[in-house]
Amino acid sequence: MNFAAKGEVKMKKTLPALSFKNYFRYKIIRVSLFASCMLLLAAAGFTSAWGENYTLFEKSCGTDNSTVKKVLIAYDTKHGSTAHIAEKIGDVLCENGLRVDIRLAYHVDDISAYDAVVIGSPVYYSTFLPGTLKFLDRHKATLANKKVAAFVISVSVDKTTGKVNTNVLNMITSTVFSKFPEITFIDPVGLLPGKFYFKEIFPVEIIGFKLSGFAESGNLMNDDFVRAWAEQIAPLLK
């Protein structure tokens, strides 16, 4: 071991003086780290709350007759409304004599066993959620040879009719469907009202929505609209 000689003064290390430029950079790094930690903590709390308040539906229904057409409903959801609607659609398709599996899109690895596929997502920042986008990209070659229907959840709703504004379809056609030209989507695409509460999203997202002029909409879901669309596409999937 090395010991300081008697009378020797130990030097204490000090940080070099910071220029204004370096000080400013240092402050940015500290603020960025702090903000990142806050977002991670918020995400952890959000995930916990999400798990307590919402149910993700994965189930199967329909006849045991193996000769009946088998349909996959693959969906992604952010706050639970798309999961609720996917289940309602599945129930109607089963009532119409189809065999149906309802699955989260990112849980599906193989779609070869299905005669038809129904894909569903809420509109989020003018596009689909990542789970459904990745599903379409991963299975686009197989989907090119299957019957494919799609439903879109939105809170851009006409206050008089309660129906989703048709401009949503134009937007999704541009941002999603056009990226997968090999897939032919059955007409009509389901435009179904969902729900939206500021309390369910991150504060940063709230700022973005408010700056864009978006107002909180509440629960606009309508099971009658869901049933009507499912009844309409059921024979098209057979």
C-alpha positions in Angstrom: 0.0 0.0 0.0 1.1 3.5 -0.7 0.9 6.1 2.1 1.4 9.9 1.8 4.7 11.1 3.2 4.6 13.0 6.5 3.7 16.6 5.9 2.4 15.9 2.4 -0.9 17.5 1.5 -3.3 15.3 -0.4 -4.8 17.1 -3.4 -8.6 17.1 -3.8 -9.9 16.5 -7.3 -12.1 19.3 -8.6 -14.1 19.6 -11.8 -12.7 22.0 -14.4 -14.5 25.2 -14.8 -17.4 24.9 -17.3 -17.8 27.4 -20.1 -21.3 28.6 -20.8 -21.5 26.3 -23.8 -20.5 23.2 -21.8 -22.7 24.2 -18.9 -25.6 24.6 -21.2 -24.9 21.2 -22.7 -24.5 19.7 -19.2 -27.9 21.0 -18.2 -29.6 19.6 -21.3 -28.2 16.2 -20.5 -29.5 16.4 -17.0 -32.9 17.5 -18.0 -33.1 14.8 -20.7 -32.1 12.1 -18.2 -34.7 13.4 -15.8 -37.4 13.5 -18.4 -36.6 10.0 -19.6 -36.9 8.6 -16.0 -40.2 10.4 -15.6 -41.5 8.8 -18.8 -40.4 5.4 -17.8 -42.1 5.8 -14.4 -45.2 7.0 -16.1 -45.2 4.1 -18.5 -44.8 1.7 -15.6 -47.8 3.2 -13.8 -49.8 3.4 -17.1 -49.2 -0.3 -17.8 -50.2 -1.2 -14.3 -53.4 0.8 -14.6 -54.1 -0.5 -18.1 -53.8 -4.1 -16.9 -56.3 -3.4 -14.0 -58.9 -1.6 -16.0 -59.0 -3.4 -19.4 -59.4 -6.9 -20.6 -57.7 -8.2 -23.7 -59.9 -10.7 -25.4 -58.4 -13.9 -26.9 -61.0 -16.6 -27.4 -62.5 -18.9 -30.0 -66.1 -19.6 -30.9 -68.2 -21.4 -33.5 -69.1 -24.8 -34.6 -66.9 -27.9 -34.3 -67.6 -28.7 -37.9 -64.2 -28.6 -39.6 -65.7 -28.0 -43.0 -66.9 -24.6 -42.0 -64.8 -21.6 -42.9 -62.3 -20.5 -40.2 -61.7 -16.8 -39.6 -59.0 -15.0 -37.6 -59.7 -11.7 -36.0 -56.3 -10.1 -35.3 -56.4 -6.8 -33.5 -54.3 -4.3 -31.5 -55.7 -2.1 -28.8 -54.4 0.8 -26.8 -57.1 1.3 -24.1 -59.4 -1.7 -24.5 -62.2 -0.5 -26.8 -60.8 -2.3 -29.9 -60.6 -5.5 -27.8 -64.3 -5.1 -26.9 -65.3 -4.5 -30.5 -63.2 -7.4 -31.7 -65.1 -9.7 -29.4 -68.5 -8.4 -30.5 -67.5 -8.9 -34.2 -66.4 -12.5 -33.4 -69.6 -13.3 -31.7 -71.6 -12.1 -34.7 -69.5 -14.1 -37.1 -69.9 -17.2 -35.0 -73.7 -16.7 -35.0 -73.5 -16.6 -38.8 -72.0 -20.1 -38.9 -68.2 -19.3 -39.0 -65.4 -20.6 -36.8 -63.6 -17.7 -35.2 -60.4 -17.2 -33.3 -59.9 -13.7 -31.8 -56.2 -13.0 -31.1 -53.9 -10.0 -30.4 -52.1 -9.4 -33.7 -48.6 -9.6 -32.2 -49.4 -13.1 -30.8 -50.1 -14.5 -34.2 -47.2 -16.3 -35.9 -49.0 -18.5 -38.5 -52.2 -17.7 -40.4 -52.1 -20.6 -42.8 -55.0 -22.5 -41.1 -57.4 -19.6 -41.7 -59.7 -19.1 -44.7 -60.2 -15.4 -44.0 -58.7 -12.7 -41.7 -60.3 -9.7 -40.1 -57.8 -7.0 -39.0 -58.6 -4.3 -36.5 -57.0 -1.2 -35.0 -57.8 2.2 -33.6 -56.6 5.2 -35.6 -53.6 6.5 -33.7 -51.7 9.5 -35.1 -53.3 8.9 -38.5 -52.3 5.3 -38.8 -52.7 1.8 -37.2 -51.1 0.7 -34.0 -47.7 -1.1 -34.3 -49.2 -4.6 -33.6 -51.5 -4.5 -36.6 -48.9 -2.8 -38.9 -46.4 -5.5 -38.1 -49.0 -8.2 -38.6 -49.8 -6.9 -42.1 -46.2 -6.6 -43.0 -45.2 -10.1 -41.6 -48.1 -11.9 -43.3 -48.7 -9.8 -46.5 -47.6 -12.6 -48.8 -50.1 -15.0 -47.3 -52.8 -12.4 -46.9 -52.6 -11.8 -50.6 -54.3 -15.1 -51.2 -57.0 -14.8 -48.5 -60.2 -12.9 -47.9 -59.2 -9.9 -45.7 -61.6 -7.5 -44.0 -60.6 -4.6 -41.8 -62.3 -2.5 -39.1 -61.0 0.9 -37.9 -61.8 2.5 -34.5 -62.1 6.2 -34.4 -63.5 9.1 -32.3 -63.8 11.4 -35.3 -67.6 11.1 -35.3 -70.4 13.0 -36.8 -72.4 14.4 -33.8 -75.7 14.1 -35.6 -75.5 10.5 -36.9 -72.9 9.1 -34.4 -71.1 7.5 -37.4 -67.3 7.8 -38.0 -66.5 10.5 -40.5 -65.7 9.1 -43.9 -62.4 11.1 -44.1 -61.0 8.5 -41.7 -61.2 5.9 -44.5 -59.4 8.2 -46.9 -56.7 8.7 -44.3 -56.2 5.0 -43.5 -56.2 4.1 -47.2 -53.4 6.5 -47.6 -51.3 5.7 -44.5 -52.0 1.9 -44.2 -53.7 0.1 -47.1 -51.6 1.8 -49.8 -48.5 0.2 -48.2 -49.8 -3.3 -48.8 -50.9 -3.3 -52.4 -50.8 -7.1 -52.5 -53.7 -7.3 -50.0 -57.3 -6.8 -51.2 -59.5 -5.5 -48.4 -63.1 -6.4 -48.6 -65.5 -3.5 -49.0 -66.9 -2.0 -46.8 -64.2 -1.3 -44.3 -65.7 -1.1 -40.8 -65.6 2.5 -39.5 -66.6 2.0 -35.9 -66.7 4.7 -33.1 -64.6 4.0 -30.1 -63.7 5.9 -26.9 -61.1 8.4 -25.9 -60.2 10.0 -22.5 -57.3 12.3 -21.8 -56.7 10.5 -18.5 -55.7 7.4 -20.4 -52.8 8.9 -22.3 -49.4 10.4 -21.4 -49.2 14.1 -20.6 -47.0 14.7 -23.6 -49.7 13.1 -25.8 -52.4 15.4 -24.3 -50.3 18.4 -25.2 -50.0 17.2 -28.8 -53.7 16.4 -29.1 -54.7 19.8 -27.7 -52.4 21.7 -29.9 -54.0 20.0 -32.9 -57.4 21.2 -31.7 -58.6 17.7 -30.6 -61.2 17.7 -27.8 -61.8 14.8 -25.4 -64.7 12.7 -26.8 -65.6 10.2 -24.1 -67.2 6.8 -24.9 -68.8 6.8 -28.4 -68.9 3.0 -28.9 -72.1 1.7 -30.5 -72.7 -2.0 -30.4 -75.5 -1.7 -33.0 -73.0 -0.3 -35.6 -70.6 -3.2 -34.8 -73.3 -5.8 -35.3 -74.5 -4.2 -38.5 -71.0 -4.3 -40.0 -70.3 -7.8 -38.9 -73.6 -9.0 -40.3 -72.6 -7.3 -43.6 -69.2 -9.0 -43.9 -70.1 -12.4 -42.6 -71.3 -13.8 -46.0 -68.4 -12.2 -47.7 -65.9 -14.2 -45.6 -67.5 -17.6 -46.4 
